[in-house]
Amino acid sequence: MGLQLPEAPGPKGDYVPVTIHAGVAYVSGQVCRLGDGVISGPVTDQTSPARVTQAGQTCALRALSVLDQAVGLENVERILFVRGFVFGGEGFQRFSNVVDGASQVLIDVFGEQGRHARSAVGGRRSAWRGCPVAECWNWRSPPLSKRLDDTSALTSMNA
């Protein structure tokens, strides 16, 4: 797959990166930030497919890094739901395509357990000016006795 988990980002406000309740881990929204920069929008029909995919992948990898820090990826039973918000340009309607990059990362990492329900919402404004913003990622974290056999598709940059 060739992708690596970035360092887990810290919150930029008065919230926590992951909240766990009744065995479900809720991951706070992730902007498509690469290092000190952001893959910026708006997404238009002229935005390259590679850039669109990279933006979605970046959000997913950031979400996975905070999830890994909170519970360990080996403890994730399955991905339940992904909600992506996309900063689209005038006339752009393919918001779901932008979130596909994030969904594919989750499927690549977790296999069939990575397939999830999803919403992709588009807007003409974004507070962060990023292409997609993964607002709410829900993960089910099983008891420690249930573990995925292989999350080796990713390597941590911190390792």
Protein Blocks (a to p, Z undefined) as FASTA:
>chain_A
ZZacddddddfbdcdfbdceehiacdddddddehjbccdddddfklcfklmmmmmmmmmm
mmmmmmmmmnopklpfbdfbdcddddddehiablmlmmmmmmmmmmmmnmmmlgccdddd
ddfbdfklpabdcfbacdddddfklccfblklpccfkZZ
